[in-house]
Amino acid sequence: MPHDADDAPNLDHAAHQLHEEFDDAVGPETVDRHIAAEAGRFASARVQSFVPLFVHRRVREALRRPGPGSRRLPGQVA
């Protein structure tokens, strides 16, 4: 069953929150890449209502996960 544009999840609020939290640490392009990748994972989900919540949670977890040579991000546990 195809989705109408009205059914598409509104990621604006989630994106704004993620940019507020992570732009200084990883840059806005990195935040955008993660958002796009996670949103793409849910593109064919039958129920779109919770997609912004899932995208926010998964991107936040990914960006808070330390990588090689990364500095600690706000709220990150050592």
Secondary structure as GFF3:
##gff-version 3
##sequence-region A 1 78
A	DSSP	three_ten_helix	5	7	.	.	.	ID=ss1
A	DSSP	alpha_helix	12	26	.	.	.	ID=ss2
A	DSSP	alpha_helix	28	41	.	.	.	ID=ss3
A	DSSP	alpha_helix	51	64	.	.	.	ID=ss4
###
